[in-house]
């Protein structure tokens, strides 16, 4: 392959890619415009906000609670009798003017911390929250330092390979390049 | 029960005979290899076929017992009843514990037979150990059935009717979800067996990798399909408007999928650059053990969740098997370590090799975090006596950012060339996707004004752009050499490098799934409303008016439905009918059939939750972009299939005619 204009479209490439880019941006923007109406209703909602409908405030609280008899589902959406009863209690308490914190505490007192879908970050439970990021951090640190060391010790690529890497075709991956040279052979045999 | 007498008893006989053959296969294979007697190895292979045949007989006996509803068989009594339809009598096969074990063992024996037959000549040196390891795994499952949980166990009497399958399981999704996951778990045994055979036999070249490439993709693909069907089933049936709840049993299906994904990527480096050989071995062992762990969690009842329908006392057995195989595998790896460490060194931190390593890091961090989440309730109870629940908020906060990073890496990886990145390459490869990222970031930032969803959308768009760029580069390169049309060039490109472009399609599918997840997680509306007949309520763009309640009755179920007239944007739109189904015998466990209107923008999802004389109550969800998840799932599966599809090596294709004449003229010069 030479560097003439018939080389794998050095000029043809950008045009179609920029068209595709415009398409991607337009598609996502169109979707975003359609769903942004929902945002005002979901962003930073508080169950204590009296301007919200009661049922919505109830769901905001119930969704923090784990249905005690049907594990894996929250009180908000469980089919069970118990969950329905708990939803009723939350509604009554909201109607009576109780605040979110007090209602959640009421259920913790009755069922234990187990009722919370998001475990509190205190005592032994801190380990739950901190183990994964600490492990990831340590592993990443180890990987980066190892790679750095290896790269410094590793062999410099020989000049020929370096030149090939910087050639015009380096846009293509070796696999595609191999495939094209294979194709050359097939065509010009 | 004279006419039933035969087949179930034959099945039981076959079940008790199978471990004898499995044991024989193990001994004959190993002894045959040690003493260099090929005839023994051949005999071991035939014993493996015999185990396969025997397990098929056991399975057929169970199917037969189900079809004739022979309630003297305990498992049949548990999982079907007279009023249960034929279709769900079939699917009851894997509805419980014993049947799942049988399904696992039978499909393992079938896959083992295929793998051994197709690799018999080319990998003959590995075969004795492949047979021995696969038969050890099969032996474990067969012994579990024989000793603990026999699917064909007879009772002393014949009850007039059975108990029936859990109504949640009586759904089309359940016909596919469990068998796909179980075969997915099971298929990881094949690459594991080949890897261990390479270690044990000392033939440590890359041939075991080539032999198992498609088996790994099979396992990964089946797990993917199982997860997708599970999500679809949850969305349609569980009635909470969600497709993924970070439920323990969903998690243990995701964990081996993540590990297998890591393995699929690291194995590419091993194959192409002869690097990371130890690491690849670690990953294949890990993927297998996590598959067993998944089966163990689902089937042992250690952790309760919506899914653990089948529970029994097999926990300690699984635990021992898991422990023993892990220790032995790593011992063998350690023993062979001097022979597989590579001399090949990394040349640059900015190279595709290191890109794969960071991908592995993230995938394994996700595996680790998810395992911590699944096991922590047990640890907490053990150490502090405090029972806790680890629900979706934990995973959203811990796994969410990691998934986002992984999405970014998925875009960066393919842009990095092997060995090292040069400055020109950086500019050529990065400018276009980077531009897409920035433009989406700015445009969405203006429209949505929220940090995380905008960043997540832009990152996914970036990754999507890199995939498109890879395809465009390849197609343009081909076109400039040949006279092919765009479509032809695209087709040929994918045909010639299936693993690569199939993999890119998988990435594209994941981008679509990410779109759907971001849209539906951040921009959903959920309301619980109670309406009297004629009354209306507004949710988002929709106004719902409750019209009436009705009931349908059939031989095995009663359905209550509510009719709702829905206006969209103030104009009459359509009528939606959410239902609730009461299966005969399970009147206490009704199942929701939500009314669902789906589009590329958003789903309107209505669940009927209760009713009385004065009115009815509903959950109403507006879930944006959920359809993208299913589209992405489809693209992912197609990509996986393309990568999996048998490839004629370019050299082989020119050297000799393909077995099946290809329809296109690309091969016609041969």
Interface residues (C-beta under 8 A of the other chain):
Chain A: X6 X7 X8 X9 X12 X13 X14 X16 X17 X18 X20 X21 X24 X25 X28 X29 X31 X32 X33 X34 X35 X36 X37 X38 X39 X41 X42 X43 X53 X55 X56 X58 X59 X66 X70 X71 X72 X73 X74 X76 X77 X78 X79 X84 X87 X112 X113 X114 X115 X116 X117 X118 X119 X123 X124 X125 X127 X128 X129 X131 X132 X133 X135 X136 X139 X140 X143 X144 X147 X148 X150 X151 X153 X154 X155 X156 X157 X161 X165 X166 X170 X171 X172 X173 X174 X175 X176 X179 X180 X182 X183 X184 X186 X187
Chain B: X238 X239 X240 X241 X242 X245 X247 X248 X249 X304 X305 X306 X307 X345 X346 X347 X348 X349 X354 X357 X358 X361 X362 X364 X365 X368 X369 X372 X373 X376 X380 X383 X384 X386 X387 X388 X389 X390 X391 X392 X393 X394 X398 X402 X417 X418 X419 X420 X422 X424 X425 X428 X429 X432 X435 X436 X439 X440 X443 X444 X447 X448 X450 X457 X461 X464 X465 X468 X469 X470 X472 X473 X474 X476 X477 X478 X479 X480 X481 X482 X493 X496 X497 X500 X515 X519 X522 X523 X524 X525 X526 X527 X528 X529 X530 X540 X541 X589 X590 X592 X600 X601 X602 X609 X610 X619 X622 X624 X625 X650 X654 X669
